[in-house]
């Protein structure tokens, strides 16, 4: 209780408050509720390697922190001012200063070895990798599989147990690509090509997002990586290579006519006259679970709200409000839901 003796009542309350908040934060950090973007729960070899570096660095930092704080507390107590004695003062100890400079230098030099090696290893193109070109746009992601001539958006599909090499390109402003459970962050800069890799070891959906502020809907620029068994992925790839249905009927036919008169200037649908690349390729739009930068669940109600006024539900969205009537919106939605 020596720490409290020289403190006023207000100082004691402040210290107790700080200790209480520290314990609360520590307790919250021990939660077992793992979130979908918890980078401390890696699920692939690339993320696991980065996590290993984090564990090593954090362990060393904890040891250094405890030693420094222990010495600090001891010094404050041992050499504090007491009745009849002034606080001890120390000035200019060259040996101590040299030691305190050398120790962190050696620690950082030691950490640099595994860090630089990991960066060098991960910058190499892995053998047998699946190639995917990622183009970042405000505020969504375009994925192209150049070896299969497949284009999709926001939801990247990959096979498990196969390296994936991403070629990252920017179309407008700086973005940053991040899938916390699978790999680290990489900036996407217009006019510059960056690369990164990852590998999923088990099937599932991995969430990610843009981590570089890029405009009004930066927080809404999400993404999903869906990992399949190899045979399932090959079937998905084969399905994506097929054109859209040759003909539709009823409300969908009316919606197709409206689409070709308004949306064709921005979107592509394989097998039709729509071949623009400004907006997402919608050839198999109905098979996607989300849309608008993985922001909305792909269902009828959300599609109606989106088509009615995109900027109203996603600030800064580049898709304009075409002023369609409720009946026209229903028809367009019916057409989009045939794109399987």
VOPAGU-2260 file (C-alpha; in pm, 1 decimal, decimal comma):
REM VOPAGU-2260
SITE   aa  ch    i         X         Y         Z
SITE  UNK   A    0       0,0       0,0       0,0
SITE  UNK   A    1     306,0     224,3     -18,0
SITE  UNK   A    2     178,6     368,5    -347,6
SITE  UNK   A    3    -131,7     514,3    -180,2
SITE  UNK   A    4      30,9     680,3     121,3
SITE  UNK   A    5     155,3     987,8     -62,6
SITE  UNK   A    6    -164,2    1034,6    -263,0
SITE  UNK   A    7    -457,4    1257,3    -188,1
SITE  UNK   A    8    -809,6    1116,6    -172,0
SITE  UNK   A    9    -868,5    1238,8    -527,1
SITE  UNK   A   10    -544,6    1074,6    -643,3
SITE  UNK   A   11    -647,7     743,9    -486,4
SITE  UNK   A   12    -984,2     753,1    -661,3
SITE  UNK   A   13    -816,6     831,8    -993,3
SITE  UNK   A   14    -567,7     548,3    -952,8
SITE  UNK   A   15    -841,8     302,7    -858,2
SITE  UNK   A   16   -1043,7     416,1   -1161,0
SITE  UNK   A   17    -749,1     357,9   -1394,9
SITE  UNK   A   18    -688,6      13,9   -1243,9
SITE  UNK   A   19   -1057,3     -72,5   -1278,5
SITE  UNK   A   20   -1069,0      29,4   -1645,0
SITE  UNK   A   21    -749,4    -165,1   -1713,1
SITE  UNK   A   22    -900,1    -479,1   -1560,4
SITE  UNK   A   23   -1218,7    -430,5   -1765,0
SITE  UNK   A   24   -1019,6    -396,4   -2087,7
SITE  UNK   A   25    -811,6    -700,2   -1997,9
SITE  UNK   A   26   -1126,5    -902,5   -1929,3
SITE  UNK   A   27   -1280,6    -795,0   -2260,7
SITE  UNK   A   28    -966,2    -899,2   -2447,3
SITE  UNK   A   29   -1004,5   -1250,2   -2307,0
SITE  UNK   A   30   -1340,6   -1306,5   -2479,1
SITE  UNK   A   31   -1377,9   -1642,7   -2654,7
SITE  UNK   A   32   -1628,7   -1502,9   -2905,5
SITE  UNK   A   33   -1423,6   -1519,2   -3227,7
SITE  UNK   A   34   -1544,2   -1270,1   -3487,7
SITE  UNK   A   35   -1545,5   -1327,3   -3865,0
SITE  UNK   A   36   -1252,0   -1086,8   -3907,6
SITE  UNK   A   37   -1043,0   -1193,5   -3609,4
SITE  UNK   A   38    -687,0   -1184,2   -3743,9
SITE  UNK   A   39    -562,9   -1359,0   -3428,5
SITE  UNK   A   40    -745,3   -1676,1   -3538,5
SITE  UNK   A   41    -564,9   -1762,1   -3866,1
SITE  UNK   A   42    -705,5   -2033,6   -4089,7
SITE  UNK   A   43    -441,2   -2064,1   -4360,4
SITE  UNK   A   44     -61,9   -2111,6   -4380,5
SITE  UNK   A   45       8,6   -1751,5   -4486,4
SITE  UNK   A   46    -197,7   -1606,4   -4202,1
SITE  UNK   A   47     -46,9   -1858,7   -3959,5
SITE  UNK   A   48     303,8   -1748,4   -4050,6
SITE  UNK   A   49     215,3   -1384,5   -3992,2
SITE  UNK   A   50      47,9   -1483,0   -3665,6
SITE  UNK   A   51     368,4   -1661,5   -3560,0
SITE  UNK   A   52     564,0   -1338,6   -3609,4
SITE  UNK   A   53     301,3   -1153,5   -3409,2
SITE  UNK   A   54     324,7   -1405,6   -3123,4
SITE  UNK   A   55     704,2   -1379,1   -3115,3
SITE  UNK   A   56     702,8    -999,1   -3122,1
SITE  UNK   A   57     427,9    -974,1   -2861,5
SITE  UNK   A   58     603,9   -1217,3   -2625,8
SITE  UNK   A   59     926,8   -1015,7   -2643,2
SITE  UNK   A   60     734,5    -691,2   -2595,0
SITE  UNK   A   61     560,3    -829,8   -2285,0
SITE  UNK   A   62     892,2    -937,7   -2131,3
SITE  UNK   A   63    1049,6    -596,8   -2202,6
SITE  UNK   A   64     742,7    -417,6   -2066,3
SITE  UNK   A   65     743,3    -617,0   -1742,4
SITE  UNK   A   66    1114,9    -561,9   -1686,9
SITE  UNK   A   67    1095,2    -188,1   -1757,6
SITE  UNK   A   68     786,4    -140,0   -1542,6
SITE  UNK   A   69     936,5    -343,4   -1257,3
SITE  UNK   A   70    1254,0    -132,9   -1261,6
SITE  UNK   A   71    1048,2     185,9   -1286,6
SITE  UNK   A   72     823,0      97,1    -993,5
SITE  UNK   A   73    1121,2     -15,2    -785,0
SITE  UNK   A   74    1305,2     310,1    -861,4
SITE  UNK   A   75    1005,1     529,3    -782,1
SITE  UNK   A   76     952,8     355,8    -447,9
SITE  UNK   A   77    1318,5     305,0    -349,8
SITE  UNK   A   78    1438,7     656,8    -429,6
SITE  UNK   A   79    1124,1     856,4    -358,4
SITE  UNK   A   80    1117,6    1157,3    -134,5
SITE  UNK   A   81    1063,9    1073,2     232,1
SITE  UNK   A   82    1040,3    1280,1     547,6
SITE  UNK   A   83    1389,8    1400,8     619,5
SITE  UNK   A   84    1529,8    1289,4     282,7
SITE  UNK   A   85    1517,6    1442,5     -65,0
SITE  UNK   A   86    1443,2    1226,0    -368,7
SITE  UNK   A   87    1761,0    1081,0    -519,1
SITE  UNK   A   88    1864,5    1220,8    -857,6
SITE  UNK   A   89    2084,7    1054,3   -1120,5
SITE  UNK   A   90    2246,1    1225,0   -1419,3
SITE  UNK   A   91    2454,9    1117,7   -1717,8
SITE  UNK   A   92    2557,5     754,4   -1666,4
SITE  UNK   A   93    2728,5     671,2   -1996,9
SITE  UNK   A   94    2746,0     295,6   -1935,7
SITE  UNK   A   95    2374,3     274,3   -1859,1
SITE  UNK   A   96    2287,1     479,1   -2167,9
SITE  UNK   A   97    2501,0     255,2   -2391,9
SITE  UNK   A   98    2340,8     -59,5   -2249,9
SITE  UNK   A   99    1988,7      82,8   -2287,3
SITE  UNK   A  100    2066,9     166,1   -2650,4
SITE  UNK   A  101    2225,6    -167,3   -2737,2
SITE  UNK   A  102    1954,3    -387,6   -2588,4
SITE  UNK   A  103    1660,9    -257,8   -2803,4
SITE  UNK   A  104    1890,9    -243,1   -3107,1
SITE  UNK   A  105    1979,7    -611,3   -3068,5
SITE  UNK   A  106    1615,6    -704,8   -3009,0
SITE  UNK   A  107    1499,3    -523,1   -3324,2
SITE  UNK   A  108    1784,2    -671,2   -3528,4
SITE  UNK   A  109    1686,5   -1017,6   -3409,2
SITE  UNK   A  110    1320,2    -962,0   -3501,2
SITE  UNK   A  111    1421,9    -830,7   -3843,1
SITE  UNK   A  112    1563,4   -1168,9   -3946,4
SITE  UNK   A  113    1238,4   -1376,1   -3941,3
SITE  UNK   A  114    1035,7   -1073,2   -4056,8
SITE  UNK   A  115    1245,5   -1002,6   -4367,1
SITE  UNK   A  116    1262,3   -1374,3   -4447,4
SITE  UNK   A  117     883,7   -1405,0   -4429,2
SITE  UNK   A  118     835,7   -1098,8   -4651,7
SITE  UNK   A  119    1082,2   -1237,6   -4907,6
SITE  UNK   A  120     920,3   -1582,4   -4907,8
SITE  UNK   A  121     568,1   -1446,9   -4943,8
SITE  UNK   A  122     666,9   -1218,4   -5232,3
SITE  UNK   A  123     750,4   -1519,7   -5449,9
SITE  UNK   A  124     486,0   -1663,2   -5681,4
SITE  UNK   A  125     384,8   -2003,5   -5538,5
SITE  UNK   A  126     396,8   -2306,3   -5767,9
SITE  UNK   A  127      60,3   -2427,0   -5899,8
SITE  UNK   A  128    -120,9   -2116,2   -5782,0
SITE  UNK   A  129    -466,9   -2009,3   -5893,6
SITE  UNK   A  130    -432,8   -1666,7   -6057,5
SITE  UNK   A  131    -692,8   -1404,5   -5974,0
SITE  UNK   A  132    -678,3   -1040,6   -6082,6
SITE  UNK   A  133    -841,2    -809,8   -5827,6
SITE  UNK   A  134    -952,1    -464,0   -5938,5
SITE  UNK   A  135   -1062,0    -223,9   -5665,7
SITE  UNK   A  136   -1331,6      28,5   -5752,7
SITE  UNK   A  137   -1545,3     265,1   -5548,3
SITE  UNK   A  138   -1693,1      75,9   -5363,8
SITE  UNK   A  139   -1671,1    -285,8   -5476,6
SITE  UNK   A  140   -1424,1    -553,6   -5589,2
SITE  UNK   A  141   -1392,6    -710,4   -5932,9
SITE  UNK   A  142   -1238,6   -1058,0   -5963,2
SITE  UNK   A  143   -1109,4   -1197,3   -6290,5
SITE  UNK   A  144    -984,9   -1553,0   -6339,5
SITE  UNK   A  145    -767,4   -1497,6   -6650,7
SITE  UNK   A  146    -692,7   -1866,8   -6709,3
SITE  UNK   A  147   -1064,6   -1948,0   -6718,8
SITE  UNK   A  148   -1203,3   -1624,5   -6871,4
SITE  UNK   A  149   -1437,2   -1573,2   -6576,7
SITE  UNK   A  150   -1535,5   -1238,4   -6425,8
SITE  UNK   A  151   -1730,1   -1186,7   -6104,0
SITE  UNK   A  152   -1764,0    -934,4   -5822,8
SITE  UNK   A  153   -1733,1    -903,9   -5444,4
SITE  UNK   A  154   -1736,7   -1280,1   -5378,7
SITE  UNK   A  155   -1412,9   -1458,3   -5465,0
SITE  UNK   A  156   -1434,1   -1837,4   -5500,3
SITE  UNK   A  157   -1122,6   -2048,4   -5446,6
SITE  UNK   A  158   -1034,7   -2416,5   -5391,5
SITE  UNK   A  159    -893,4   -2532,5   -5059,4
SITE  UNK   A  160    -532,7   -2649,5   -5025,7
SITE  UNK   A  161    -419,0   -2458,7   -5334,2
SITE  UNK   A  162    -218,0   -2133,9   -5325,5
SITE  UNK   A  163    -397,1   -1831,0   -5467,0
SITE  UNK   A  164    -191,2   -1551,9   -5624,6
SITE  UNK   A  165    -368,9   -1216,9   -5636,7
SITE  UNK   A  166    -270,3    -945,4   -5882,6
SITE  UNK   A  167    -403,8    -621,9   -5733,9
SITE  UNK   A  168    -493,1    -321,2   -5948,2
SITE  UNK   A  169    -672,1       5,1   -5868,8
SITE  UNK   A  170    -922,1     178,7   -6093,3
SITE  UNK   A  171    -976,1     508,6   -5913,3
SITE  UNK   A  172    -830,5     587,7   -5568,4
SITE  UNK   A  173    -610,1     399,2   -5322,1
SITE  UNK   A  174    -776,4      98,5   -5160,0
SITE  UNK   A  175    -638,0    -181,1   -4943,3
SITE  UNK   A  176    -726,1    -550,0   -4969,1
SITE  UNK   A  177    -751,8    -754,4   -4648,5
SITE  UNK   A  178    -880,7   -1102,5   -4560,5
SITE  UNK   A  179    -785,6   -1121,8   -4190,0
SITE  UNK   A  180    -812,1   -1497,7   -4141,5
SITE  UNK   A  181    -620,7   -1582,9   -4460,6
SITE  UNK   A  182    -358,6   -1315,7   -4525,2
SITE  UNK   A  183    -236,7    -966,4   -4440,3
SITE  UNK   A  184    -313,7    -628,7   -4595,6
SITE  UNK   A  185    -194,0    -499,8   -4930,1
SITE  UNK   A  186    -254,2    -153,5   -5073,2
SITE  UNK   A  187    -419,0    -129,0   -5414,3
SITE  UNK   A  188    -277,8     176,9   -5590,2
SITE  UNK   A  189    -391,4     310,9   -5930,4
SITE  UNK   A  190    -114,3     275,1   -6188,4
SITE  UNK   A  191      74,8      20,2   -5980,7
SITE  UNK   A  192      45,9    -359,0   -5971,5
SITE  UNK   A  193      87,8    -530,5   -5634,8
SITE  UNK   A  194      70,0    -899,0   -5554,2
SITE  UNK   A  195     -15,0   -1109,6   -5253,5
SITE  UNK   A  196     -98,7   -1470,6   -5183,7
SITE  UNK   A  197    -305,3   -1684,3   -4950,3
SITE  UNK   A  198    -430,5   -2038,3   -4910,8
SITE  UNK   A  199    -744,7   -2169,0   -4741,8
SITE  UNK   A  200    -717,3   -2509,0   -4575,0
SITE  UNK   A  201   -1083,1   -2575,9   -4508,8
SITE  UNK   A  202   -1413,2   -2492,2   -4682,0
SITE  UNK   A  203   -1604,7   -2190,9   -4562,1
SITE  UNK   A  204   -1666,0   -1819,5   -4603,7
SITE  UNK   A  205   -1395,7   -1572,6   -4503,2
SITE  UNK   A  206   -1486,9   -1207,5   -4461,8
SITE  UNK   A  207   -1267,7    -913,9   -4554,2
SITE  UNK   A  208   -1284,6    -546,5   -4647,1
SITE  UNK   A  209   -1104,7    -242,3   -4775,1
SITE  UNK   A  210    -878,3     -94,1   -4507,6
SITE  UNK   A  211    -767,8     227,5   -4679,8
SITE  UNK   A  212   -1012,0     518,1   -4656,3
SITE  UNK   A  213   -1143,7     557,2   -5010,3
SITE  UNK   A  214   -1456,4     771,8   -4986,8
SITE  UNK   A  215   -1803,3     791,1   -4835,4
SITE  UNK   A  216   -1871,5     416,4   -4846,8
SITE  UNK   A  217   -1526,7     297,2   -4748,1
SITE  UNK   A  218   -1678,1     106,6   -4453,6
SITE  UNK   A  219   -1925,0     -54,8   -4694,5
SITE  UNK   A  220   -1657,3    -187,3   -4930,1
SITE  UNK   A  221   -1662,5    -542,5   -4803,3
SITE  UNK   A  222   -1564,2    -872,4   -4961,5
SITE  UNK   A  223   -1602,6   -1244,6   -4913,1
SITE  UNK   A  224   -1378,1   -1536,4   -5002,8
SITE  UNK   A  225   -1566,5   -1863,5   -5040,5
SITE  UNK   A  226   -1342,9   -2171,4   -5022,9
SITE  UNK   A  227   -1462,3   -2498,0   -5183,1
SITE  UNK   A  228   -1349,2   -2854,2   -5213,4
SITE  UNK   A  229   -1148,3   -2876,7   -5541,0
SITE  UNK   A  230   -1421,8   -3062,0   -5735,1
SITE  UNK   A  231   -1686,6   -2816,0   -5616,7
SITE  UNK   A  232   -1469,0   -2521,7   -5720,9
SITE  UNK   A  233   -1413,5   -2669,3   -6068,3
SITE  UNK   A  234   -1789,4   -2702,1   -6107,7
SITE  UNK   A  235   -1838,6   -2341,3   -5997,7
SITE  UNK   A  236   -1577,0   -2229,0   -6249,0
SITE  UNK   A  237   -1745,9   -2429,5   -6525,6
SITE  UNK   A  238   -2084,9   -2279,0   -6439,8
SITE  UNK   A  239   -1939,4   -1926,3   -6444,7
SITE  UNK   A  240   -1803,7   -1981,0   -6795,5
SITE  UNK   A  241   -2154,9   -2034,1   -6931,6
SITE  UNK   A  242   -2351,3   -1741,5   -7080,5
SITE  UNK   A  243   -2676,4   -1615,7   -6931,2
SITE  UNK   A  244   -3004,4   -1782,5   -7026,1
SITE  UNK   A  245   -3079,1   -1726,5   -7393,6
SITE  UNK   A  246   -3438,5   -1622,4   -7334,2
SITE  UNK   A  247   -3668,1   -1522,4   -7050,6
SITE  UNK   A  248   -4042,1   -1468,9   -7031,9
SITE  UNK   A  249   -4308,1   -1274,7   -6845,2
SITE  UNK   A  250   -4198,3    -999,7   -6606,4
SITE  UNK   A  251   -3834,4   -1106,6   -6650,7
SITE  UNK   A  252   -3857,9   -1038,1   -7025,5
SITE  UNK   A  253   -3989,0    -689,4   -6953,2
SITE  UNK   A  254   -3709,4    -641,8   -6700,5
SITE  UNK   A  255   -3451,3    -752,0   -6956,8
SITE  UNK   A  256   -3577,5    -488,8   -7199,7
SITE  UNK   A  257   -3553,9    -218,2   -6932,9
SITE  UNK   A  258   -3206,7    -340,0   -6834,0
SITE  UNK   A  259   -3080,7    -325,5   -7191,6
SITE  UNK   A  260   -3214,7      27,9   -7222,4
SITE  UNK   A  261   -3064,0     166,8   -6899,8
SITE  UNK   A  262   -2807,9     -59,2   -6731,4
SITE  UNK   A  263   -2623,8    -178,6   -7042,7
SITE  UNK   A  264   -2390,0     122,1   -7036,1
SITE  UNK   A  265   -2224,1      -0,7   -6713,7
SITE  UNK   A  266   -2281,2    -375,2   -6675,5
SITE  UNK   A  267   -2191,7    -688,5   -6868,6
SITE  UNK   A  268   -2398,6   -1005,0   -6906,0
SITE  UNK   A  269   -2230,0   -1279,7   -7105,5
SITE  UNK   A  270   -2437,1   -1391,0   -7405,0
SITE  UNK   A  271   -2616,3   -1054,5   -7442,2
SITE  UNK   A  272   -2536,5    -712,7   -7587,1
SITE  UNK   A  273   -2439,3    -588,7   -7241,1
SITE  UNK   A  274   -2057,3    -582,0   -7243,7
SITE  UNK   A  275   -1960,9    -275,1   -7037,3
SITE  UNK   A  276   -1707,5    -302,5   -6754,8
SITE  UNK   A  277   -1777,4      11,3   -6548,5
SITE  UNK   A  278   -1996,8    -178,6   -6303,5
SITE  UNK   A  279   -1993,9    -541,9   -6187,7
SITE  UNK   A  280   -2036,0    -824,8   -6437,3
SITE  UNK   A  281   -2388,0    -960,3   -6370,9
SITE  UNK   A  282   -2380,0   -1277,8   -6583,1
SITE  UNK   A  283   -2449,4   -1505,3   -6285,2
SITE  UNK   A  284   -2568,4   -1241,3   -6041,6
SITE  UNK   A  285   -2845,8   -1457,4   -5891,3
SITE  UNK   A  286   -2591,6   -1714,2   -5767,0
SITE  UNK   A  287   -2421,3   -1456,5   -5543,2
SITE  UNK   A  288   -2521,4   -1435,6   -5180,5
SITE  UNK   A  289   -2451,6   -1062,8   -5153,7
SITE  UNK   A  290   -2420,1    -754,6   -5374,3
SITE  UNK   A  291   -2312,9    -386,5   -5362,4
SITE  UNK   A  292   -1967,6    -455,7   -5223,0
SITE  UNK   A  293   -2097,7    -757,1   -5023,6
SITE  UNK   A  294   -2303,8    -507,6   -4824,0
SITE  UNK   A  295   -2653,7    -644,9   -4881,4
SITE  UNK   A  296   -2798,3    -994,3   -4877,6
SITE  UNK   A  297   -2909,9   -1084,1   -5228,7
SITE  UNK   A  298   -3287,4   -1094,3   -5189,1
SITE  UNK   A  299   -3589,5    -931,7   -5352,4
SITE  UNK   A  300   -3644,7    -658,0   -5094,6
SITE  UNK   A  301   -3282,0    -542,9   -5093,5
SITE  UNK   A  302   -3266,0    -544,2   -5472,7
SITE  UNK   A  303   -3573,6    -323,7   -5494,6
SITE  UNK   A  304   -3429,2     -74,7   -5246,0
SITE  UNK   A  305   -3098,0     -73,4   -5430,8
SITE  UNK   A  306   -3239,0     -19,5   -5780,4
SITE  UNK   A  307   -3483,4     243,3   -5655,1
SITE  UNK   A  308   -3208,1     476,1   -5526,8
SITE  UNK   A  309   -2854,1     332,0   -5484,6
SITE  UNK   A  310   -2688,2     644,4   -5331,6
SITE  UNK   A  311   -2961,5     658,0   -5067,1
SITE  UNK   A  312   -2876,7     313,1   -4928,7
SITE  UNK   A  313   -2501,5     327,4   -4996,7
SITE  UNK   A  314   -2353,0     679,2   -4974,2
SITE  UNK   A  315   -2121,8     763,2   -5261,4
SITE  UNK   A  316   -2239,4     473,4   -5477,3
SITE  UNK   A  317   -2152,0     531,6   -5842,5
SITE  UNK   A  318   -2471,2     367,3   -5969,4
SITE  UNK   A  319   -2727,5     642,1   -6043,7
SITE  UNK   A  320   -3097,5     656,8   -5968,8
SITE  UNK   A  321   -3271,1     604,7   -6304,1
SITE  UNK   A  322   -3611,6     707,9   -6170,2
SITE  UNK   A  323   -3779,2     376,9   -6250,5
SITE  UNK   A  324   -4136,7     317,8   -6141,1
SITE  UNK   A  325   -4221,8      47,7   -5886,4
SITE  UNK   A  326   -4349,2    -177,8   -6166,6
SITE  UNK   A  327   -4030,9    -130,2   -6368,1
SITE  UNK   A  328   -3817,4    -206,2   -6062,9
SITE  UNK   A  329   -4013,2    -526,0   -6002,1
SITE  UNK   A  330   -3950,7    -630,3   -6361,7
SITE  UNK   A  331   -3575,8    -560,5   -6343,3
SITE  UNK   A  332   -3550,5    -756,8   -6019,8
SITE  UNK   A  333   -3733,4   -1048,4   -6182,0
SITE  UNK   A  334   -3479,3   -1043,7   -6465,6
SITE  UNK   A  335   -3177,6   -1025,4   -6235,3
SITE  UNK   A  336   -3307,2   -1325,4   -6043,8
SITE  UNK   A  337   -3297,4   -1534,9   -6361,4
SITE  UNK   A  338   -2919,6   -1479,7   -6395,6
SITE  UNK   A  339   -2804,3   -1808,5   -6248,5
